[in-house]
Amino acid sequence: MKALCWHGKNDVRIDNVPDPELHQAGDVILKVTSTAICGSDLHLLSGLMPTMEEGDILGHEFMGEVVDVGKEVTTLKKGDRVVVPFTISCGLCHFCGESLFSLCDNSNPNADQAIEVMGHSPAGLFGFSHMLGGFSGGQAEYVRVPYADIGPVKVPDSLSDDKVLFLSDIFPTGYMAAENADITPGDIVAVWGCGPVGQFAIKSAWMLGAERVIAIDRVPERLKMAKEMCDAEIIHSTDPSEIYETLMAMTDGRGPDCCIDAVGAEAHGGSTIRSIKDKAMGKAHLDVAKPYVLQQMIQCCKKGGTISIPGVYVGPVNAFPIGSAMNKALTFKMGQTHVQHYLKPLLEKIANDEIDPSFIITHQLKLEDAPEAYKLFRDKKDSCVKVVLTP
């Protein structure tokens, strides 16, 4: 089969690789009908995520048709059309029992690597390094799905792939980000980053009762989408002072009630003195990320407010203003998305026409075009916000 494989920093290629096979009785094999490029895939492309190996198959946003079924699978059969959550979960451990599916104790076969870095292991993830399981991803013609009774959700033929594909990650991620922000009716919510997760966080903030949503980004086409498709007020800036002053003016000096970081581990930080210092530290091979958005959010959020972090971070951060956060009594909520918890209720919202997630798609290409699509998405060319690939 054809699959998109990682060959090193900024080097992904379409390779011919062996078709996947059933490994466990709880597996299914899926013929992929749609797959997408996620912002966190760019962390793999840029070499930010450790424990990648040459030939790893990428992709954690995908759906398709079941073509083979393990003998212990009870919920799926050949021919079923399903969306697959990017989190791989056993359904039996303590954390799965608490609906904390991204913290599953049993789905990461390389848990020892994660424990060494984090103290505990989160769930295994599709196509996202060997530290998180080494599972082949879905930017391919076929993919093996373990623990198939826990996760994949059947979708009706009446709903197109474009409408349901993003249940695999970015719609639940944006929704959980809004939930973690503890939005109450009348709240002002500020969202940093208007990529796909940010767009769904804005949509979800409205669903959860926000009175106003303010979107902050540097990319005009993303801000245009946030304004026209998601009804957000917008701030077009990366300058911390300008963002702070604008938000204070928009909120009568109080600051947003809730702030959402839909950026995560940034590959750029502008040209501030701190970013130059961080770049120099990076050249010295010091393992630090650049938390510019977190710094801004802590500065701007109202006293006693809540900061939600769906954006992916992959290591330590430098110059995190913990003193400001503590003295302002801010609450932080974060984590990989417990996708299985959200699949059915969000599928119901789509089926009831409460939301059509396909608004996010700007580019639809063939799987063979994936290497160029990665560059297009990374470089934000041709007004690219979200790419869907068809094998």
ZAMARGU-4260 file (C-alpha; in steps of 0.2 Angstrom, whole numbers, plus 5000, padded with zeros to 4 digits):
<rodrens>
0) 5000/5000/5000 | 5005/5018/4999 | 5008/5028/5015 | 5016/5045/5020 | 5032/5041/5029
5) 5044/5051/5040 | 5062/5051/5034 | 5069/5065/5045 | 5067/5083/5049 | 5057/5092/5035
10) 5057/5075/5025 | 5041/5066/5022 | 5038/5054/5007 | 5025/5043/5000 | 5032/5025/5001
15) 5026/5008/4996 | 5025/4998/5013 | 5017/4982/5018 | 4998/4981/5021 | 4994/4981/5039
20) 4988/4964/5047 | 4978/4960/5063 | 4990/4958/5077 | 4977/4956/5091 | 4960/4949/5092
25) 4953/4966/5096 | 4960/4974/5080 | 4951/4979/5064 | 4959/4984/5048 | 4952/5000/5040
30) 4952/5005/5022 | 4955/5024/5024 | 4943/5035/5014 | 4948/5052/5021 | 4963/5058/5032
35) 4969/5075/5036 | 4985/5085/5041 | 4985/5091/5059 | 4994/5106/5066 | 5003/5094/5078
40) 5009/5084/5063 | 5020/5099/5059 | 5029/5096/5076 | 5034/5079/5068 | 5039/5087/5052
45) 5050/5100/5060 | 5059/5087/5072 | 5051/5094/5088 | 5045/5077/5094 | 5058/5065/5100
50) 5058/5046/5096 | 5053/5047/5078 | 5061/5033/5067 | 5064/5033/5048 | 5049/5025/5039
55) 5036/5029/5053 | 5019/5031/5045 | 5011/5048/5050 | 4993/5054/5052 | 4981/5053/5067
60) 4965/5061/5059 | 4957/5048/5048 | 4941/5038/5045 | 4936/5024/5033 | 4928/5007/5030
65) 4931/4991/5040 | 4938/4978/5029 | 4945/4965/5042 | 4939/4961/5060 | 4948/4952/5074
70) 4939/4938/5082 | 4935/4947/5098 | 4928/4963/5091 | 4910/4964/5095 | 4904/4982/5090
75) 4910/4982/5072 | 4909/4972/5056 | 4916/4972/5038 | 4908/4986/5029 | 4905/4998/5043
80) 4910/5016/5040 | 4919/5023/5055 | 4928/5038/5062 | 4943/5034/5073 | 4949/5044/5088
85) 4967/5048/5088 | 4969/5042/5106 | 4970/5023/5108 | 4962/5017/5124 | 4959/5000/5132
90) 4942/5004/5140 | 4946/4994/5155 | 4959/5003/5166 | 4955/5016/5180 | 4957/5031/5168
95) 4946/5024/5154 | 4933/5021/5168 | 4934/5039/5172 | 4932/5044/5154 | 4950/5050/5154
100) 4954/5041/5138 | 4970/5050/5133 | 4977/5044/5150 | 4974/5026/5147 | 4986/5014/5157
105) 4987/5000/5144 | 4987/5006/5126 | 5005/5012/5125 | 5017/4997/5123 | 5032/5009/5125
110) 5026/5016/5142 | 5043/5015/5149 | 5050/5028/5137 | 5036/5040/5142 | 5038/5036/5160
115) 5056/5041/5159 | 5051/5058/5152 | 5035/5062/5161 | 5034/5051/5176 | 5019/5042/5169
120) 5013/5037/5152 | 4998/5044/5143 | 4988/5033/5130 | 4996/5028/5114 | 4993/5039/5099
125) 4992/5035/5080 | 5007/5041/5070 | 5015/5051/5084 | 5032/5044/5089 | 5038/5028/5097
130) 5037/5036/5115 | 5018/5036/5112 | 5017/5018/5105 | 5025/5018/5088 | 5008/5015/5080
135) 5007/5017/5062 | 4996/5032/5057 | 4981/5034/5045 | 4989/5045/5031 | 4989/5029/5021
140) 4978/5017/5011 | 4975/5005/5026 | 4978/5006/5044 | 4977/4994/5059 | 4965/5000/5073
145) 4969/4992/5090 | 4955/4991/5104 | 4942/4993/5090 | 4928/4991/5102 | 4933/5006/5112
150) 4934/5021/5101 | 4929/5020/5083 | 4911/5027/5080 | 4900/5021/5066 | 4893/5035/5056
155) 4878/5035/5045 | 4879/5036/5026 | 4869/5052/5026 | 4884/5061/5033 | 4898/5064/5021
160) 4916/5061/5026 | 4919/5080/5026 | 4906/5083/5040 | 4912/5069/5051 | 4931/5067/5048
165) 4936/5080/5061 | 4928/5070/5075 | 4944/5061/5075 | 4953/5075/5083 | 4951/5094/5080
170) 4932/5096/5084 | 4933/5086/5100 | 4949/5095/5104 | 4941/5112/5102 | 4926/5107/5112
175) 4936/5100/5126 | 4946/5116/5126 | 4931/5126/5128 | 4924/5115/5142 | 4941/5116/5151
180) 4939/5135/5150 | 4924/5134/5162 | 4914/5145/5152 | 4898/5152/5160 | 4885/5162/5152
185) 4890/5180/5149 | 4909/5176/5149 | 4922/5184/5137 | 4933/5171/5129 | 4949/5175/5120
190) 4957/5162/5109 | 4975/5163/5104 | 4978/5154/5087 | 4965/5153/5073 | 4971/5136/5066
195) 4958/5122/5065 | 4958/5119/5083 | 4956/5137/5087 | 4941/5138/5075 | 4932/5124/5083
200) 4936/5131/5101 | 4928/5147/5095 | 4912/5137/5089 | 4912/5127/5105 | 4913/5143/5116
205) 4897/5149/5108 | 4889/5132/5111 | 4894/5133/5129 | 4887/5150/5132 | 4900/5163/5129
210) 4894/5181/5127 | 4909/5187/5116 | 4923/5177/5108 | 4939/5186/5103 | 4951/5178/5091
215) 4970/5182/5090 | 4982/5177/5076 | 4994/5184/5064 | 4987/5175/5048 | 4974/5186/5039
220) 4965/5171/5031 | 4963/5162/5048 | 4956/5178/5056 | 4944/5180/5041 | 4938/5163/5044
225) 4936/5166/5063 | 4926/5182/5059 | 4915/5176/5045 | 4913/5158/5049 | 4914/5158/5068
230) 4907/5176/5072 | 4922/5181/5082 | 4929/5198/5085 | 4947/5198/5079 | 4964/5205/5084
235) 4978/5204/5070 | 4994/5205/5080 | 5008/5196/5088 | 5015/5210/5098 | 5012/5207/5116
240) 5009/5225/5121 | 4997/5228/5108 | 4987/5212/5111 | 4987/5217/5130 | 4981/5235/5127
245) 4968/5229/5114 | 4961/5216/5126 | 4960/5228/5140 | 4951/5241/5130 | 4939/5228/5124
250) 4935/5221/5141 | 4934/5238/5151 | 4951/5234/5159 | 4946/5217/5167 | 4953/5205/5154
255) 4945/5190/5146 | 4936/5178/5158 | 4944/5163/5149 | 4959/5161/5138 | 4962/5147/5126
260) 4980/5142/5120 | 4976/5134/5103 | 4995/5137/5097 | 5005/5126/5108 | 5024/5123/5105
265) 5027/5137/5093 | 5040/5136/5079 | 5041/5155/5079 | 5041/5169/5091 | 5042/5185/5082
270) 5058/5196/5084 | 5057/5201/5103 | 5072/5201/5114 | 5066/5185/5122 | 5063/5176/5106
275) 5081/5181/5100 | 5088/5174/5117 | 5078/5158/5115 | 5084/5155/5098 | 5102/5157/5104
280) 5098/5145/5118 | 5091/5133/5105 | 5107/5134/5095 | 5116/5129/5111 | 5105/5113/5110
285) 5096/5117/5126 | 5079/5108/5127 | 5067/5123/5129 | 5051/5128/5120 | 5045/5146/5118
290) 5029/5149/5128 | 5025/5166/5120 | 5007/5163/5120 | 5006/5157/5138 | 5015/5172/5143
295) 5003/5183/5134 | 4988/5174/5141 | 4994/5175/5159 | 4997/5193/5157 | 4980/5196/5149
300) 4968/5185/5158 | 4957/5192/5171 | 4961/5189/5190 | 4954/5173/5195 | 4951/5168/5177
305) 4954/5151/5168 | 4967/5146/5155 | 4964/5131/5144 | 4978/5123/5135 | 4973/5111/5120
310) 4989/5116/5111 | 5003/5102/5111 | 5019/5105/5120 | 5033/5093/5119 | 5045/5097/5133
315) 5050/5110/5145 | 5047/5129/5143 | 5058/5143/5146 | 5053/5159/5156 | 5036/5153/5161
320) 5028/5167/5172 | 5022/5156/5187 | 5023/5171/5199 | 5011/5181/5189 | 4999/5166/5187
325) 5000/5162/5206 | 4997/5180/5211 | 4982/5182/5199 | 4974/5166/5206 | 4973/5158/5188
330) 4966/5141/5185 | 4975/5130/5172 | 4967/5115/5163 | 4975/5106/5149 | 4978/5089/5141
335) 4977/5078/5126 | 4958/5076/5121 | 4948/5062/5128 | 4941/5059/5111 | 4930/5044/5115
340) 4921/5054/5128 | 4915/5066/5115 | 4912/5056/5099 | 4894/5052/5101 | 4887/5068/5108
345) 4897/5078/5095 | 4891/5067/5081 | 4873/5070/5087 | 4877/5089/5085 | 4882/5086/5067
350) 4868/5075/5063 | 4856/5088/5070 | 4864/5102/5060 | 4870/5112/5075 | 4887/5113/5066
355) 4894/5108/5050 | 4913/5105/5053 | 4917/5105/5034 | 4918/5124/5035 | 4936/5122/5040
360) 4942/5113/5024 | 4952/5124/5012 | 4961/5111/5002 | 4957/5093/4996 | 4971/5083/4988
365) 4976/5066/4985 | 4987/5056/4997 | 5000/5056/4984 | 5001/5075/4986 | 5004/5074/5005
370) 5023/5079/5004 | 5018/5095/4995 | 5002/5097/5006 | 5013/5097/5022 | 5023/5112/5015
375) 5008/5121/5009 | 5000/5119/5027 | 5017/5123/5036 | 5020/5139/5026 | 5002/5144/5026
380) 5002/5147/5007 | 4987/5148/4996 | 4976/5153/5011 | 4978/5135/5018 | 4969/5132/5034
385) 4965/5113/5033 | 4970/5100/5021 | 4960/5084/5018 | 4969/5069/5009 | 4960/5056/4999
390) 4969/5039/4997
</rodrens>
